[in-house]
Amino acid sequence: MKFIDLATITVRSGNGGDGCMSFRREKYIPKGGPDGGNGGRGGNVYLEATRSLQTLADFEFERRFFAESGKPGEGARRNGRSGEDLLIPVPCGTLVFDAFSAEPIADLVEPGDRFLAARGGRGGRGNAVFASSSRRTPRFSEKGMPGEERTLRLELKLIADVGLVGMPNAGKSSLLAALSKAQPKIASYPFTTLSPNLGVLSVDDDRVVLADVPGLIEGSHLNLGLGLAFLRHIERTRFLVHVLDVSDEGGFPSVRKQWETVREEFRQYKEALLETPALVVGNKIDLLEDRAVLEEIRAFFERMGLRFFPLSALTGEGIDSLANAIVECSRSIPRPTGETRLVALQEEEPESSSGPRKRDVVQIVKLRANRGYRVIHPRLEQAVLRYNFDQDEAILRFSRLLARYRVEDLLEEAGAREGDLVTIGEMEFTFKPEKAAEAPVSPDELKA
């Protein structure tokens, strides 16, 4: 399977169903009263982490996901059915970013971690809801609210305990195969590994997950070779195993150059990687004619406080010693905690607009190129979405709401003249300076 660790998707939740305006009409019941039901809630869109996926390959061709919309309400107080939620499975270790702001918004690490990516629109209220002692026959209902649409960037960071890093052809894949039952592609040429491989080291009752990432060369941060993109997969590891080829004819200077090259590429990618605990492996000792160089290499790393393990991934010499050290470190070194997990598990509705009112000011913005004026206020913009302007009483309610916020006066103060275009939310209308109805606005009419 092709390894894909980056993807961009668009998700859209369902629209809320429209409320119904109807009146009970039955024989022998001449004044049945309003009985319009409420619309159903639109379906939510969730991302959920699962172990059944290892890459983001499912999003290579399918990139748009839509939840079901709510059904409209009906007469006889029958409420519409809510839309079904859409659950999108992603691999464990998936980071979710807003595609436009690049801000991280969720980190799905453990199986079952769930993120509410787009909330379904609220259903519109039927006219039965608006009946009261002072308004017995409301002839209006509400439209359902539109769902949310978001573009998300997904970035997979593999969940492993140990990261194997080093230059190309240092023997990382051979070491992974020797330590675990993984079967990575192995050959005697650089860049055999083109994507990360995972394996599991089992020692008695301990299980340690190993990740082998493609090799680094000098200039990887300039996108030479395979670049640095795959280094994201070792950011979550507890510690690293640096794999060095000690069989090079250059001896100790060559080994030191390998070490310094990898460390410099770490610095170019993310300096925090330089602080990650590490073990150092000298691989391919079976090809050495004189093993005296190993003591010079060991002394070099011990001066830095690092443990050095000479071994041969091909013959198995020294493998057990490294395996025991890996298990020992995995028990004592915790997983990095520097990255804040932003998993959104709540499903509560956002604060209702009928709650405490903010005394914010209506803003009037004059648009360029003689395009008129825009009225900015959250309650008015929400009212435009919820009110059904095919209903006369809904138009009257909206007119009273405009009067409540002195929109006409504010437009005139801003320089608006009769015939100018005025925009509120997604609605445009022609300004006609005529005082709206003077009747007081009821509390129900402010619950837009």
C-alpha positions as CSV (number, residue, x, y, z in Angstrom):
1,M,0.0,0.0,0.0
2,K,1.2,3.5,-0.8
3,F,2.3,5.3,2.3
4,I,0.6,8.7,2.5
5,D,1.0,10.8,5.6
6,L,-0.5,14.2,4.5
7,A,-4.0,14.9,3.2
8,T,-6.4,17.8,2.8
9,I,-10.1,17.2,3.1
10,T,-13.3,19.2,3.2
11,V,-16.1,18.3,5.6
12,R,-19.6,19.7,5.8
13,S,-22.2,19.0,8.4
14,G,-25.9,18.7,7.6
15,N,-28.3,21.6,7.5
16,G,-31.0,21.8,10.0
17,G,-34.5,20.9,8.8
18,D,-37.1,23.7,8.4
19,G,-39.8,24.2,11.0
20,C,-43.4,23.7,9.8
21,M,-46.2,26.3,9.9
22,S,-49.5,24.5,10.1
23,F,-52.8,24.5,12.0
24,R,-54.8,21.6,13.3
25,R,-57.7,20.9,11.1
26,E,-60.1,18.2,12.2
27,K,-63.8,17.7,11.9
28,Y,-65.7,19.1,14.8
29,I,-62.6,21.0,16.0
30,P,-62.9,24.4,14.3
31,K,-60.1,26.1,16.3
32,G,-57.5,23.5,16.6
33,G,-54.6,26.0,16.9
34,P,-51.0,25.9,15.6
35,D,-49.4,22.4,15.4
36,G,-46.3,22.8,13.2
37,G,-43.4,20.6,14.3
38,N,-39.7,21.5,14.6
39,G,-37.1,20.6,12.0
40,G,-34.5,18.0,12.8
41,R,-30.9,18.7,13.6
42,G,-28.3,18.3,10.8
43,G,-25.8,15.5,11.2
44,N,-22.4,16.2,12.7
45,V,-19.1,15.2,11.2
46,Y,-16.5,13.5,13.4
47,L,-13.0,12.2,12.9
48,E,-12.2,9.2,15.0
49,A,-8.8,7.5,15.6
50,T,-8.6,3.7,14.8
51,R,-5.9,1.1,14.8
52,S,-7.3,-0.4,11.6
53,L,-5.7,2.3,9.4
54,Q,-2.0,2.9,9.1
55,T,-1.8,5.7,6.5
56,L,-4.0,8.5,5.1
57,A,-4.3,6.7,1.7
58,D,-8.1,6.6,2.0
59,F,-8.1,10.4,1.5
60,E,-6.0,10.3,-1.7
61,F,-9.1,10.3,-4.0
62,E,-12.0,10.9,-1.6
63,R,-11.6,14.3,-0.1
64,R,-15.1,15.7,0.4
65,F,-17.4,14.4,3.2
66,F,-21.0,15.5,3.8
67,A,-23.3,14.6,6.7
68,E,-27.0,14.2,6.2
69,S,-29.3,17.1,6.7
70,G,-32.2,17.2,9.1
71,K,-35.7,16.6,7.9
72,P,-38.4,19.3,8.0
73,G,-41.1,19.3,10.6
74,E,-44.7,18.4,9.7
75,G,-48.2,19.2,11.0
76,A,-49.7,17.5,14.0
77,R,-46.6,18.5,16.0
78,R,-44.4,15.9,14.2
79,N,-40.8,16.9,14.5
80,G,-38.4,16.1,11.6
81,R,-35.8,13.4,12.0
82,S,-32.3,14.5,12.8
83,G,-29.6,13.8,10.1
84,E,-27.3,10.9,10.7
85,D,-23.8,11.8,12.0
86,L,-20.9,11.0,9.7
87,L,-17.9,9.2,11.3
88,I,-14.6,9.4,9.4
89,P,-11.9,7.0,10.6
90,V,-8.3,8.2,10.7
91,P,-5.1,6.4,11.8
92,C,-3.9,6.9,15.4
93,G,-1.4,9.7,15.5
94,T,-3.3,12.0,13.2
95,L,-2.9,15.7,13.8
96,V,-5.7,18.0,12.5
97,F,-5.0,21.5,11.3
98,D,-7.3,24.3,10.0
99,A,-6.2,24.4,6.4
100,F,-6.4,28.2,6.2
101,S,-5.0,29.4,9.6
102,A,-2.6,26.4,9.9
103,E,-3.6,26.2,13.6
104,P,-3.7,22.7,15.2
105,I,-7.2,21.9,16.4
106,A,-7.0,18.2,17.3
107,D,-4.5,15.5,18.0
108,L,-6.0,12.0,17.7
109,V,-3.6,9.6,19.4
110,E,-5.4,6.8,21.2
111,P,-8.0,4.5,19.6
112,G,-11.5,6.0,20.1
113,D,-10.2,9.6,20.3
114,R,-13.0,11.6,18.5
115,F,-13.0,15.2,17.2
116,L,-16.1,17.1,16.2
117,A,-15.0,18.5,12.9
118,A,-18.3,20.2,11.8
119,R,-21.4,20.7,13.9
120,G,-24.8,20.1,12.3
121,G,-27.2,23.0,11.9
122,R,-30.0,23.5,14.4
123,G,-33.5,22.6,13.3
124,G,-35.9,25.4,12.7
125,R,-38.8,25.8,15.1
126,G,-42.4,25.2,14.0
127,N,-45.2,27.6,14.7
128,A,-46.5,25.5,17.6
129,V,-43.5,26.7,19.6
130,F,-44.4,30.3,19.3
131,A,-48.0,30.0,20.5
132,S,-48.6,31.9,23.8
133,S,-51.5,33.5,25.7
134,S,-50.9,36.8,23.8
135,R,-50.2,35.2,20.4
136,R,-52.5,32.3,19.8
137,T,-52.2,31.9,16.1
138,P,-48.5,32.5,15.1
139,R,-48.3,32.3,11.3
140,F,-44.6,31.9,11.0
141,S,-41.9,29.3,11.5
142,E,-38.2,29.2,11.3
143,K,-35.8,27.8,8.7
144,G,-33.1,25.3,9.8
145,M,-29.6,26.7,10.3
146,P,-27.0,25.8,7.7
147,G,-24.3,23.3,8.6
148,E,-20.6,24.1,8.9
149,E,-18.1,23.6,6.2
150,R,-14.4,23.4,7.0
151,T,-11.2,22.5,5.1
152,L,-8.9,20.4,7.2
153,R,-5.2,19.4,6.7
154,L,-4.4,16.0,8.2
155,E,-0.9,15.1,9.2
156,L,0.0,11.6,10.3
157,K,2.7,11.1,12.9
158,L,3.3,7.4,13.6
159,I,3.0,6.2,17.1
160,A,6.2,4.4,18.0
161,D,8.4,4.0,21.1
162,V,11.7,4.1,19.3
163,G,12.9,5.8,16.1
164,L,15.7,4.3,14.0
165,V,17.6,7.1,12.3
166,G,20.8,7.4,10.2
167,M,22.3,7.8,6.8
168,P,21.0,5.9,3.8
169,N,22.3,2.3,3.6
170,A,23.4,2.3,7.2
171,G,21.4,-0.8,7.8
172,K,18.4,0.6,9.6
173,S,15.9,-1.7,7.8
174,S,18.1,-4.7,8.4
175,L,18.3,-3.8,12.1
176,L,14.5,-3.4,12.2
177,A,14.1,-6.9,10.7
178,A,16.6,-8.4,13.2
179,L,14.9,-6.9,16.2
180,S,11.3,-7.6,15.1
181,K,9.2,-9.6,12.7
182,A,8.9,-6.8,10.3
183,Q,9.8,-7.4,6.7
184,P,11.0,-4.1,5.3
185,K,12.6,-3.8,1.8
186,I,16.3,-4.4,2.2
187,A,19.0,-3.9,-0.5
188,S,22.6,-2.7,-0.7
189,Y,21.9,0.7,-2.3
190,P,20.9,4.0,-0.8
191,F,17.2,5.0,-0.2
192,T,15.9,1.5,-0.2
193,T,13.5,2.7,2.4
194,L,11.1,5.2,0.8
195,S,8.5,5.3,3.6
196,P,8.5,4.6,7.3
197,N,8.3,1.0,8.5
198,L,7.1,-0.2,11.8
199,G,8.1,-3.3,13.8
200,V,7.5,-4.7,17.3
201,L,10.4,-5.9,19.5
202,S,9.2,-8.6,21.9
203,V,11.3,-9.4,25.0
204,D,9.5,-11.6,27.5
205,D,6.3,-9.6,28.3
206,D,7.6,-6.3,27.0
207,R,6.5,-5.0,23.6
208,V,8.3,-2.0,22.0
209,V,7.2,-0.4,18.7
210,L,10.1,0.6,16.4
211,A,9.9,3.0,13.5
212,D,12.5,3.0,10.7
213,V,12.4,6.2,8.7
214,P,14.1,6.9,5.3
215,G,17.8,7.9,5.5
216,L,19.1,11.4,5.9
217,I,21.9,13.0,3.8
218,E,23.7,16.3,4.1
219,G,21.2,18.8,2.7
220,S,18.1,16.9,3.4
221,H,16.6,20.1,4.9
222,L,17.0,21.6,1.3
223,N,14.9,18.7,0.0
224,L,17.9,16.7,-1.2
225,G,17.4,13.0,-1.1
226,L,14.0,12.3,0.4
227,G,14.0,15.6,2.4
228,L,13.1,15.9,6.1
229,A,9.3,15.3,5.8
230,F,9.5,11.8,7.3
231,L,11.1,13.1,10.5
232,R,7.7,14.0,11.8
233,H,7.3,10.3,12.5
234,I,9.9,10.2,15.2
235,E,8.7,13.3,17.0
236,R,6.5,11.2,19.3
237,T,9.1,8.6,20.1
238,R,10.4,8.0,23.6
239,F,14.0,7.8,22.4
240,L,16.1,7.3,19.2
241,V,18.5,4.7,18.0
242,H,21.2,6.3,15.8
243,V,22.4,3.6,13.3
244,L,26.0,4.2,12.0
245,D,27.9,2.2,9.4
246,V,31.2,1.4,11.0
247,S,32.4,-0.6,8.0
248,D,33.3,2.5,5.9
249,E,36.9,2.7,4.8
250,G,37.2,6.1,6.3
251,G,37.2,4.7,9.8
252,F,36.4,6.9,12.8
253,P,36.3,10.2,10.9
254,S,33.7,8.7,8.6
255,V,31.5,7.5,11.5
256,R,31.8,10.9,13.2
257,K,30.8,12.6,9.9
258,Q,27.7,10.4,9.8
259,W,26.8,11.4,13.3
260,E,27.3,15.1,12.8
261,T,25.4,15.1,9.5
262,V,22.3,13.5,11.0
263,R,22.5,15.9,14.0
264,E,22.7,18.9,11.8
265,E,19.6,17.8,9.8
266,F,17.8,17.4,13.1
267,R,18.8,21.0,14.0
268,Q,17.5,22.3,10.6
269,Y,14.2,20.4,11.1
270,K,13.4,20.9,14.8
271,E,16.0,21.5,17.4
272,A,13.9,19.7,20.1
273,L,15.0,16.4,18.4
274,L,18.5,17.1,19.6
275,E,17.3,16.7,23.2
276,T,15.7,13.3,22.6
277,P,17.4,10.5,24.5
278,A,19.4,8.2,22.3
279,L,21.3,5.0,21.9
280,V,24.1,4.7,19.3
281,V,24.5,1.6,17.2
282,G,27.7,0.7,15.2
283,N,26.3,-1.6,12.5
284,K,28.1,-3.9,10.0
285,I,30.9,-5.0,12.3
286,D,31.0,-8.3,10.4
287,L,32.7,-6.3,7.5
288,L,35.5,-5.0,9.7
289,E,38.9,-6.5,9.4
290,D,40.3,-4.6,12.4
291,R,37.8,-4.0,15.2
292,A,40.2,-1.7,17.1
293,V,38.3,1.3,15.7
294,L,35.3,0.3,17.7
295,E,37.0,1.4,21.0
296,E,37.8,4.8,19.5
297,I,34.1,5.2,18.5
298,R,32.9,3.9,21.9
299,A,35.1,6.4,23.7
300,F,33.8,9.3,21.5
301,F,30.2,8.6,22.4
302,E,30.8,7.8,26.0
303,R,32.3,11.2,26.5
304,M,28.9,12.6,25.4
305,G,27.1,10.3,27.9
306,L,25.8,8.0,25.1
307,R,25.8,4.2,25.2
308,F,27.4,2.6,22.1
309,F,26.4,-0.9,20.8
310,P,28.6,-2.5,18.1
311,L,26.7,-5.2,16.2
312,S,25.9,-6.9,13.0
313,A,22.2,-6.9,11.9
314,L,23.1,-9.5,9.3
315,T,24.7,-12.1,11.5
316,G,22.9,-11.2,14.7
317,E,26.0,-10.5,16.7
318,G,25.3,-7.9,19.5
319,I,21.5,-7.8,18.7
320,D,20.5,-9.2,22.1
321,S,22.5,-6.6,24.0
322,L,20.8,-3.8,22.1
323,A,17.3,-5.4,22.4
324,N,17.7,-5.5,26.2
325,A,18.9,-1.9,26.3
326,I,15.9,-0.8,24.2
327,V,13.4,-2.5,26.5
328,E,15.2,-1.0,29.6
329,C,14.9,2.5,28.1
330,S,11.3,2.1,27.1
331,R,10.4,1.3,30.7
332,S,12.2,4.3,32.1
333,I,11.8,7.1,29.5
334,P,8.3,8.6,29.2
335,R,6.7,9.6,25.9
336,P,7.2,13.3,25.1
337,T,4.5,15.6,26.5
338,G,5.4,18.8,24.8
339,E,2.6,18.6,22.3
340,T,-0.8,19.6,23.8
341,R,-3.6,17.2,22.8
342,L,-6.6,19.2,21.6
343,V,-9.2,16.4,21.3
344,A,-12.7,17.9,21.2
345,L,-15.1,15.3,22.7
346,Q,-17.9,17.6,23.8
347,E,-21.2,17.5,21.8
348,E,-23.0,20.2,23.6
349,E,-24.8,22.8,21.6
350,P,-23.1,26.2,21.4
351,E,-24.5,28.9,23.7
352,S,-28.0,29.7,22.5
353,S,-28.6,33.2,21.2
354,S,-31.6,33.4,23.6
355,G,-29.2,33.4,26.5
356,P,-27.7,36.5,28.1
357,R,-27.4,39.3,25.5
358,K,-24.1,41.0,24.8
359,R,-24.6,44.8,24.5
360,D,-22.5,44.8,21.3
361,V,-22.9,47.6,18.8
362,V,-24.4,47.3,15.4
363,Q,-21.6,48.1,12.8
364,I,-22.3,49.9,9.5
365,V,-19.6,49.4,6.9
366,K,-19.6,51.3,3.6
367,L,-18.6,49.0,0.8
368,R,-16.3,50.0,-2.0
369,A,-17.2,50.6,-5.6
370,N,-20.7,51.9,-4.7
371,R,-21.8,48.5,-3.5
372,G,-23.8,50.0,-0.7
373,Y,-23.5,49.2,3.0
374,R,-23.1,46.1,5.2
375,V,-24.8,45.8,8.5
376,I,-22.8,43.7,11.0
377,H,-24.4,42.2,14.1
378,P,-24.5,38.5,15.0
379,R,-28.2,38.5,16.0
380,L,-29.3,40.2,12.8
381,E,-27.2,37.9,10.7
382,Q,-28.6,34.9,12.5
383,A,-32.2,36.2,12.0
384,V,-31.6,36.4,8.3
385,L,-30.8,32.7,8.3
386,R,-33.6,31.6,10.5
387,Y,-36.6,33.7,9.3
388,N,-38.7,32.5,6.5
389,F,-39.3,35.6,4.4
390,D,-42.0,33.9,2.4
391,Q,-44.2,34.4,5.5
392,D,-45.7,37.9,6.1
393,E,-45.4,37.6,9.9
394,A,-41.7,36.7,9.6
395,I,-41.1,39.9,7.6
396,L,-42.9,41.9,10.3
397,R,-40.9,40.2,13.0
398,F,-37.7,41.1,11.1
399,S,-38.8,44.7,10.6
400,R,-39.4,45.0,14.4
401,L,-36.0,43.5,15.1
402,L,-34.4,46.1,12.8
403,A,-36.2,48.8,14.7
404,R,-35.1,47.4,18.0
405,Y,-31.4,47.8,16.9
406,R,-32.0,51.2,15.2
407,V,-30.6,49.9,12.0
408,E,-32.5,52.5,9.8
409,D,-31.2,55.4,11.9
410,L,-27.6,54.0,11.9
411,L,-27.7,53.6,8.1
412,E,-28.9,57.2,7.6
413,E,-26.2,58.4,10.0
414,A,-23.6,56.5,7.9
415,G,-24.8,58.3,4.7
416,A,-27.2,55.7,3.2
417,R,-29.8,57.1,0.8
418,E,-33.0,55.6,-0.6
419,G,-32.1,53.1,-3.3
420,D,-28.7,52.1,-1.8
421,L,-27.9,48.4,-1.5
422,V,-27.8,47.1,2.1
423,T,-26.4,43.7,3.0
424,I,-27.1,41.8,6.2
425,G,-25.5,38.3,6.3
426,E,-26.4,36.7,3.1
427,M,-29.4,38.9,2.3
428,E,-29.4,42.0,0.2
429,F,-32.2,44.5,0.0
430,T,-32.8,48.1,-1.2
431,F,-32.8,50.7,1.5
432,K,-36.1,52.6,1.8
433,P,-36.0,55.0,4.8
434,E,-39.4,54.3,6.2
435,K,-39.7,53.8,9.9
436,A,-40.5,50.3,10.8
437,A,-43.4,49.2,12.9
438,E,-43.5,50.9,16.3
439,A,-44.9,47.9,18.1
440,P,-42.6,46.6,20.8
441,V,-40.5,43.6,20.1
442,S,-41.5,40.6,22.2
443,P,-38.9,38.4,23.9
444,D,-39.8,35.6,21.4
445,E,-38.8,37.8,18.5
446,L,-35.4,38.3,20.0
447,K,-34.6,34.6,20.2
448,A,-33.4,34.6,16.6
